[in-house]
Amino acid sequence: MSARRHTYILPAIVIAFCAITCAPEHKEPVLKDLFSPHFLIGAAIADDVVMNEQGRDAAIVLRHYNTVTAENVMKWASIHPSWETYVFEPADRFVAFGQRHNMVIIGHTLVWHNQTDNAAFVDAQGKLLSRDAMLARLKEHITTVVGRYKGKVKGWDVVNEALTDEGPLRASLWVQTIGEDFIAKAFEFAHEADPDAELYYNDFSLDKPAKRDAVVQLVKDLQARGLRVDGVGIQGHWGMDYPTTENLEAFLTAIGALGVKVLVTEMDVDILPPAWDYQGADINARVELREELNPYPDGLPDTMQTVLANRYAELFSILVKHSRIVDRVTLWGVTDSTSWLNDWPVRGRTSYPLLFDREYKAKPAFQAVVNTARAGR
């Protein structure tokens, strides 16, 4: 990973540090109002947020966002922990929360190689299921989950992270049991379960040329089969020097040319030193904690707050510029304290990737995002 010069100069964006850090709580502008001419804006929320509706995390979500994504409660391992058992209570709470507050509800995710028990792919003797048996199991899962929330969930991340960074499909258990058309079958089953729901493919690092080209071909293949595909979700787990402006805009243009939407589905911006050259979001990747990888354990200095704010401004300026294509931007979490980046890829770091800090206060990055919304009108 090349070092990035921390000098993002955007004349139209003025980072008003004191204007946001000195303001009284809840006096900041409302993001969903400012971005209404551009796209939906939301957060992925955990069950803790839903269960504590009077809490400070929920207050941020309800004030600023008009769409919510299920962070974990709709993943296969959470909702279908064994083949004989479904656990719907957390997902039911999440959907009810969104409905109570008239929010656009996004289901995440129906098919993923992670957080799906290997037992889902094998028979009673521990052997991989045949194609027909696994297709039946996949259809039963999708029909049950999507059918339960029919008319309530606007859109589903049908398949998550099926592509390698180099472009080909992962050699997952989905491929080993069903074959390479498991993605098409998942979209087919999801549409049958709720013909009105929007259906998305979701992945990280789609700005990389090889992976971008692969997802374009994937969407074309689904379209050629006559299947409904409404959008491509680029996760947006981004850093200080990736994606480049050129690669991000190339991705947006390529997806727009397919006639489908772009969703930024899991946005956060990592300002900590890179642990390696890898720029993806594979949750299985791990690096040992070292002091130099955790330089701000007691708080992010003002100078680095400004660097982070400028990066947010740069990224949001691109998204606003392409708002004809971008339909939704979802932050992956509510505050820095609960971000997954505190533990990935280096467990135990203190990370600062979101718009609200550990004290539930809007950061300079928040004001930078506000300014991009206003400048784009």
N, C-alpha and C positions, 0 to 999 in steps of 0.2 A: 504494500500500500504506500503510495507516494505521500509525502508530507504536504499538507495543504496550507497555503498562506492564509492566515486568518485576517484577511483584509477585504471582506465582502462589502463593497461600496455601492450602495443603491441610493442615488440622490433623492429619489421620491420617498424613501423610507427613513424616517428619523426615529431613532430608538430613544424614546422618552423614558429614561430609567426612573426618575423620581415620580413621574406622572403616574406610574403604576405601583411602585413600591411604597409610595407615601399616601396613596389614596385610601380612604376608608374601605373596609371590607364590603364587597358586593356593590361598589360604586363603579366598577369597570363596565365598559360597553358589553353588550350581549352578543356573543359570536353568532348565534343562529339568525339574529336579525341582520347583522352586518353582511353575512354571507348568503342571505336569501336570494339576491340577484345572481349568485354564482353557482352554488351547489349546497347540498345538505352537509351538515357538519355534526359529528357525533363522537361517541366514545364506546370502547369495548368495556363492559362492566362485569365485575365479579358478583357472585351471589351475596357477598357481604354488603355490597352497596344496595342491592335490592332489599335485603332483610332489614337494613337500617335506613329506611326511607326518610327519616328525620335527621340523618347524620350529615356531616359536612361534605363527604364525597357525593352523596345524592344531591345535595344542594347545588353543587357545581354542575352536575349533569343536568338537572332540571332547569337551571338558569340559562345554560349556554348551548345545549345541544338539542337537536330535533330528531336524532336517530341514535339507536343503541344496538350494539352487537353483543351476542352472548360470548363472553370471553372463554368459558370452559364448559358451561352446563349443558351444551348441546352436542359436545363432542361424543364420539361413539363410546369411549370408556366411561364417561360420566352418565350418559343416558341409557346405555345398554351394557352394563358391566359384565354380564354373563349372558349366554345365548338364551337362557330361560327367563331372564329378568330385565325389565325396564324400570328405570327410576326417573319419574317425570316431575317430581315436586319442585326441584330447583328451576328447571326449564319452565314449568308452569308459572312460577313466581316471576321469572324474568319477563315472560310474555305479558302477564297481567300488569306488571310495572309499566311496560311500554304502552299498553292500551290505556291505562288510567291517565297517562300524561300525553296522550295523542302523539306518540312518537312513532317514527318509522322503525320497524323491528326487523333485524337481520339475523338469520340463523347461521351459525358457524359451528361445525361443518359436518356434512353428511358422510364424506369419504376422505380418509386420510391414512397414510401409512403409519403415522404416529398416533398415540393415544387410542389405539384400537388393539384390544387384547389378541394375541396370537391364537388364542383358543377359538376366535371367530372363524378362523380359516381351516380348522382341522375337524376330523370326525372323532368318534368316541375312542378310536384306536390311536389317535394322534397323527393320522395321515392327512396330508393336504386334501381338501375337498375337490371333487371334480368340478369342471366348469359349470355344469348344470346345477349342481348342488350349491355352489357358491353364488351363482346368479340368483337362485331362489332365496338365499339368505340375504343378499344385498337388497333384493326387491322388498322382502319382508321388512327389513329395517327402514328403508326409505319410505315405504308406504305407511308404516306405523308412525314414524316421526313427523313427516311432512303432513300426513293426513290429520294428525292430532291438532296441528296448528294452521290448518287450511283456512285462508281468509284472514288470518291474524299476522302471520309473518309475511312481509312484503317480498323478501328475497332471500335466497339460500346460497351460501358458498357450497356448491354441490360437490366439487372435488378440490382438494387442497394439496398443493405441492407435489404434483405427480411428475414434474419434469426435473431433470438434473440441470445444473448450471450450463452444461455443455449442449443441452437441447434434447437428447433422447429421454424416453421415459425411464423413471427409476425401476430397478428390478425388484419391485415390491411384491408382497404376497398377493396383492390384487392382480398384478400381471401374471404371477406364477399360477394362480388358480383360474382366473377368468380369461386372461389374455389382454392384449393391448386395447381392446374395445371396451374395457371396463368403464372408461370415462363416458363413452357414448351411452352405455346401458344405464349408468347412474343418472345422466341427464334425462334419458327416456323415462325412467321410473319416477323421477322427481316431477316431471311434467304431468304424468298420469295421476300422481297423487294430489297435485294442486295445479290445474291448468292456468290459473291466474297469477301464480307466483313467479317472480323474476328469478332467473337461474344464472349463476356466475361460476367461472373458473377462477381460482385464487392461488397466488404464488408469490415468492420473493424473488428479487434480483431480475425481474423481467426487463429492466433497462439494459441488461447485458445483451449485446447483439445476437449471440447464438440462441439464448433463451427467448429473446423477443421474437426471433424468426420462428422458433418452435411453437410458441403460443399462438402466433398468427396462423400457422399451419393447422394447429389443433382446432382453432375456432372455425377455420374454413372447412375442415373435415366434418365438424359437427353440423355446420350449416348445410353442407352437401348431403348429409343424411336426413335433412329436413327437421332437425332437432331445434328446440328452443334454446338459445343462448343469448342472454341479455347483456352480459358485461364480463369484463376481465378485471379482477382485483389485483392490483399491485400492492404488496403489503406495506411498503413504505418504511421498513426498518432501515433507516438511512443514517449516514455518518457525515462527517465534516467535508469529505472529499468524494463522496459517492452518494447518489449517482451524479455524473456530470450533467450539465445543462443539455449538452448535445444528445446524450444517450436518453435522458428522460423525455426530451421533446420528440426524439425519433420514435420512442415507444408510444407516446400519446398519439402521434400522427398515424402510426401504423395501425393502432387499434381503432382509431376514429374512421379509418378508411374501410374497415370491415362493417361499419354500420352498427356497432355495439358500444356500450358505455364503458368508461373507465371508472373504477372505484379505487380510491386509495384507502385500503381496508385496515391497516394496522400501523398507523404512522407514529414514529418517535424518531428522535434525532440524537445519536450517541456522540457526546462531546469528549468522552474519556479516551485516553490513548489506545490505539488499536492493539489488541492482544496478538494479532497475527495479520497475514495478508488477506485472509478470507473476508469476503464482504457480503455473505449471505445471512440466513437466519435459521440454520439447521439446529433445532433444539438439542440434538444429541452431541453437538460439538462442545468441548470443554477445554479450558486452559487453567493452569494452576495460578492461584492468586500470588502476585508479586507486588511489592510496595510501589514500584513505578507505574503499575497499571491502575492504582487507586490513589491518584494524587490529591483528591479533594474530599477526604473523609469527613471534614468538619464544615463543609459548605462550599459552594461554587463562588469564586472571587468575582467581583463586579466586572473586571475586564473580560472574564470568560463568559459571564452572563451576556455581555454585549456580543461576543463572538457567536454564541448560540443563537441569540436573537437575530443577528444578521443572516445566519444560515436559514433559520425558519423563514425569514422574509424572502430570501432568495428562492426557496422551494415553493412557498405559497404564491409568489409572484408568477411562477411558471404555471401553477395549477389554475390560478385565476385567469391567466392569459388564455388557457385552453379550456375554459369552463363550458364551452359548447360540447366538449367531449367528456369532461370530468363531471360525474353526477353526484359523487359523495366523497367526503374525506372523513375518515374515522381515526381518532387517536387511540392508540393501544394502551388504555388505562386512563386514570383520572388525575393522579398526582404522582410526583417522583417517588414517594415513599413505597408505593405498591408496584412500581414498574418491574417487569420481568428482567430488565437490564441490570438490576441490582445483583442478579445471580447468573446472568448469561452474557458472554460465555465464561465469565470468571465469577465463581461463587463468592459472595461476600463484599463485592464492591459497592460504593456509594455512587449512584448514577443520577443524572439530572436531565432526562430526555424529553420531558413533557412540558406543558404550558403552565402548570400549577405546582408549587413547591411543597415541601413537607409540612409547611404551616398552612396549607390550603390557600395560599396567596398567589395571585397572578404574577408571573415572572415577566421580565423584560421581553422574553420571547412572545408572550401573549400580546403585548402592545405592538410588537413587530407584525404579528399576524393581523391584528386589527387594522393597522395602517395599510397592509396590502389589500384588504377588503375594500377599504375606502378609496384607495388609489385606483382600484379596478372598476369602479362604478362609472 
